[in-house]
């Protein structure tokens, strides 16, 4: 059964804790992790800390040469090619990994795009949804045999407080008829990440695969924030009037070391043994928050308080509907 969406009590970590803090004393020797986007920003810090704990980390990327420069000096890292928006690329990566016959203990779906103009992949799918959700859905499906082989794998899906901008619009997920705004597309994809983890955990429990979704905080200096305009960053409260980053972990604005912490906590913490299906932030299970009614198409992007998860993102019926939609769009089905 999925874990109740209720914060843990007597908890040793908080918003200011770093990835190294939450991984202290954890031994991952002999374990394998895959971290998409593991060569930049919080993905890079996730890779570094998992490697420091003894894991072998596979980092699939679109530009292996760029990744090699970023990952230089981190031991136990292997770089492979992957484009999440290209189903053939996802399949090729997964087939090569499965060909090794190794278990996959940790899958961190960290790569993503944010705030881009309306764009579509080769299938006509809106690009936030295609990259942030469908690509990771397909990757998880293709790697499923390796996750089951681990007998206790964890899947961590990177979401964001921006999920509160939008539920998944099942009538028009690709903005073919409704008006588009970059943060609306991003927000929908981040809701999809949460619903995906919830449903994956329900279906994967019998195979020992647990799943979590994570809000890492709002972190500048990553490839993700590079897609956002200066106006969007100011509107979200991530930079001040002079364009300087705002760091305040207790309002969700974190540095990279703090931003990677909840991802690593969900991936390795023994506190979460036997748990799953929940949305986490600040190294804890998040509470359910009051709905936020805000349409960025009309009012622009605004800061979204990282106080919890919107009810639309933990709706079990929506999770099932998204699963069916994703299965139909990709022709794949994890946990089957």
C-alpha positions in Angstrom: 0.0 0.0 0.0 1.1 3.6 -0.6 2.2 5.6 2.3 -0.1 8.3 3.8 0.7 11.8 2.5 1.6 12.9 6.1 4.9 14.3 7.3 7.1 12.2 9.5 7.7 13.3 13.1 10.9 13.3 15.1 12.8 13.9 11.8 16.5 14.8 11.8 16.6 16.7 8.5 15.0 19.9 7.2 15.1 22.4 4.3 18.7 23.4 5.0 20.1 19.9 5.1 22.4 18.9 2.2 22.6 15.8 0.1 25.8 14.8 2.0 24.0 15.2 5.3 21.2 12.8 4.4 23.6 10.2 2.9 26.0 10.2 5.8 26.7 6.7 7.0 24.9 5.1 4.0 26.9 2.4 2.1 25.9 1.9 -1.5 28.9 -0.3 -2.4 27.8 -2.8 -5.1 24.7 -0.9 -6.0 23.9 0.7 -9.3 22.0 4.0 -9.9 20.8 5.7 -13.1 20.5 9.5 -12.8 19.1 11.3 -15.9 20.4 14.8 -16.0 23.1 13.7 -13.7 25.8 15.9 -15.2 24.4 19.3 -14.2 22.8 21.2 -11.3 21.1 19.1 -8.7 21.5 16.1 -10.9 25.3 16.5 -10.8 25.2 16.8 -7.0 23.0 13.7 -6.8 25.5 11.8 -8.9 28.4 13.0 -6.8 26.9 12.1 -3.5 25.6 8.7 -4.6 29.1 8.0 -6.0 30.7 9.2 -2.7 28.5 6.6 -0.9 29.9 3.8 -3.1 27.4 3.5 -5.9 28.2 3.0 -9.5 26.3 5.8 -11.3 25.2 5.7 -14.9 24.5 9.2 -16.3 22.5 9.1 -19.6 22.8 12.4 -21.5 22.2 14.0 -24.9 25.8 15.4 -25.0 28.3 12.8 -23.6 31.2 15.2 -24.3 29.7 18.0 -22.2 28.9 15.5 -19.4 32.4 14.1 -19.4 33.8 17.5 -18.6 31.3 18.1 -15.8 31.8 14.6 -14.2 35.5 14.6 -14.4 37.0 13.5 -11.1 33.9 11.7 -9.8 34.7 8.0 -9.5 32.4 5.1 -10.5 30.5 7.1 -13.1 29.6 5.9 -16.6 28.2 8.2 -19.3 25.8 7.0 -21.9 23.7 8.7 -24.6 20.0 9.4 -24.1 17.5 11.8 -25.5 14.3 11.6 -23.5 12.2 13.1 -26.3 13.3 10.4 -28.7 11.7 7.0 -28.1 14.3 5.2 -30.1 17.1 6.7 -28.0 15.3 5.7 -24.8 14.9 2.1 -26.0 18.5 1.9 -27.2 19.8 3.1 -23.8 17.6 0.6 -21.9 18.5 -2.3 -24.1 22.2 -1.7 -23.6 21.7 -1.5 -19.8 19.6 -4.6 -19.7 22.2 -6.4 -21.8 24.6 -6.1 -18.9 22.3 -8.4 -16.8 22.7 -6.2 -13.8 20.1 -5.0 -11.2 19.2 -1.4 -11.0 18.8 -0.3 -7.4 18.1 3.4 -7.9 16.5 5.3 -10.8 16.5 9.1 -10.5 14.4 10.7 -13.2 16.0 14.2 -12.7 16.4 15.6 -16.2 13.9 18.1 -17.5 13.0 21.3 -19.2 11.2 24.4 -17.9 9.5 27.5 -19.3 10.1 27.0 -23.0 7.9 28.4 -25.8 5.3 26.0 -27.2 7.3 23.2 -28.8 6.5 19.7 -29.9 8.4 16.5 -30.3 8.4 14.4 -33.5 5.1 12.8 -32.5 3.4 16.2 -31.9 3.4 15.9 -28.1 4.0 19.2 -26.2 7.6 19.2 -25.2 7.4 19.7 -21.4 5.0 16.7 -21.2 7.0 14.6 -23.7 10.4 15.2 -22.0 9.6 15.6 -18.3 6.9 12.9 -18.1 6.6 10.6 -21.2 10.3 10.1 -21.7 10.8 9.1 -18.1 7.7 6.9 -18.1 9.1 5.1 -21.1 12.6 4.8 -19.6 11.2 3.3 -16.4 9.1 0.8 -18.4 12.1 -0.3 -20.4 14.3 -0.6 -17.4 11.7 -2.5 -15.4 13.3 -5.9 -15.5 16.5 -4.5 -14.0 14.5 -2.7 -11.2 12.8 -5.9 -10.3 16.1 -7.7 -10.3 17.3 -5.4 -7.5 14.7 -6.7 -5.0 14.1 -3.4 -3.4 14.7 -0.7 -6.0 13.6 2.9 -5.6 12.5 5.3 -8.4 12.6 9.0 -7.7 10.7 11.4 -10.0 11.7 15.0 -9.8 8.7 17.3 -9.6 8.3 20.9 -8.5 6.1 23.3 -6.5 5.0 24.5 -10.0 2.8 21.4 -10.2 0.3 23.6 -8.3 -0.2 25.7 -11.5 -2.0 22.9 -13.3 -3.5 19.5 -13.1 -3.1 17.2 -16.2 -5.7 18.3 -18.8 -6.7 15.0 -20.1 -8.9 16.6 -22.8 -6.0 18.5 -24.2 -2.6 17.6 -22.7 -0.7 18.8 -25.7 -2.2 22.3 -26.0 -3.8 21.7 -29.4 -6.9 23.7 -28.6 -6.3 25.6 -25.4 -4.1 28.7 -24.9 -0.5 28.0 -23.9 1.8 29.5 -21.3 5.3 28.1 -20.6 4.7 27.7 -16.9 1.3 26.1 -17.5 3.0 23.4 -19.7 5.7 23.0 -17.1 3.3 22.8 -14.2 1.2 20.1 -16.0 4.3 18.0 -16.5 5.3 18.3 -12.9 1.8 17.2 -11.8 2.3 14.2 -14.1 5.6 13.3 -12.3 3.8 13.1 -9.0 0.9 11.1 -10.3 3.3 8.8 -12.1 5.2 8.0 -8.9 2.0 7.4 -7.0 0.7 4.9 -9.5 4.1 3.3 -10.1 4.4 2.6 -6.4 1.0 1.0 -6.3 1.8 -1.3 -9.2 5.4 -2.0 -8.3 5.1 -3.0 -4.7 4.7 -6.7 -5.3 8.0 -6.6 -7.3 9.8 -4.6 -4.5 9.9 -1.4 -6.5 8.9 1.7 -4.5 8.6 5.2 -6.0 8.7 8.8 -4.7 8.2 12.2 -6.2 10.3 15.2 -5.0 10.2 19.0 -5.0 13.9 19.8 -4.7 13.4 23.5 -4.2 14.0 26.4 -6.5 17.6 26.4 -7.5 19.4 28.8 -9.9 22.5 27.9 -11.9 21.1 24.8 -13.4 20.3 23.9 -17.0 16.7 23.9 -16.0 16.6 27.5 -15.0 18.5 28.4 -18.1 15.3 28.0 -20.1 13.5 30.6 -18.1 13.6 34.3 -19.0 14.8 36.9 -16.5 11.3 38.2 -16.2 10.0 34.7 -15.2 12.8 34.3 -12.7 12.0 37.6 -11.1 8.3 36.8 -11.1 9.0 33.6 -9.3 11.1 35.4 -6.7 14.3 33.5 -7.6 16.3 36.6 -8.3 16.3 40.1 -6.8 16.0 43.4 -8.7 19.7 43.2 -9.6 19.4 39.6 -10.9 21.2 38.0 -8.0 20.0 34.6 -6.7 17.9 34.6 -3.6 18.9 31.8 -1.2 16.5 31.0 1.6 15.9 27.3 2.1 13.0 27.7 4.4 11.0 29.4 1.6 12.2 26.9 -1.0 15.0 28.8 -2.5 18.1 26.6 -2.2 21.6 26.1 -3.3 22.5 23.0 -5.3 23.7 21.0 -2.2 20.5 21.7 -0.4 18.4 21.1 -3.6 19.8 17.6 -4.2 19.1 16.5 -0.6 15.5 15.4 -0.8 16.2 13.4 -4.0 19.1 11.5 -2.2 17.0 11.1 0.9 14.2 9.4 -1.1 16.7 7.3 -3.0 18.7 5.9 0.0 17.2 6.7 3.4 16.3 3.7 5.6 13.7 5.9 7.1 11.6 5.2 4.0 11.9 1.4 4.0 8.5 0.0 3.3 7.2 3.4 2.2 6.4 4.9 -1.2 4.0 6.7 -3.5 4.4 10.1 -1.7 5.5 13.6 -2.7 8.4 14.8 -0.6 10.0 18.2 0.1 12.6 19.5 2.6 13.6 15.9 3.4 10.2 14.9 4.6 6.9 13.7 3.3 4.9 16.8 2.4 1.4 17.6 3.7 -1.5 18.1 1.4 -1.9 21.8 0.7 -4.9 23.9 -0.1 -5.5 24.3 -3.8 -3.9 27.3 -5.5 -6.0 28.9 -8.2 -3.6 30.8 -10.5 -3.5 30.9 -14.2 -0.1 32.1 -15.5 -1.6 32.8 -18.9 -3.5 35.7 -17.3 -1.3 36.8 -14.4 2.2 35.6 -15.3 4.3 33.3 -13.2 4.2 33.9 -9.4 6.0 32.2 -6.5 4.2 29.1 -5.4 4.6 28.4 -1.7 6.4 25.0 -1.3 4.2 24.1 1.7 2.7 20.9 0.3 1.2 19.0 -2.6 -2.0 20.0 -4.3 -4.9 17.6 -4.1 -5.1 17.3 -7.9 -1.6 15.8 -7.9 -2.4 13.0 -5.4 -5.8 12.1 -6.9 -5.7 8.3 -7.4 -8.3 8.4 -10.2 -6.1 11.0 -12.0 -3.1 8.7 -11.5 -4.8 5.8 -13.1 -6.0 8.0 -16.0 -2.5 9.3 -16.6 -1.1 5.8 -16.5 -3.6 4.8 -19.2 -2.9 7.9 -21.3 0.9 7.4 -21.0 0.6 3.7 -21.9 -1.4 4.6 -25.0 0.9 7.4 -26.1 4.1 5.4 -25.6 3.0 1.8 -26.2 4.8 0.7 -23.0 3.7 -0.2 -19.5 6.0 -0.3 -16.5 5.2 -3.0 -13.9 3.8 -5.4 -16.5 
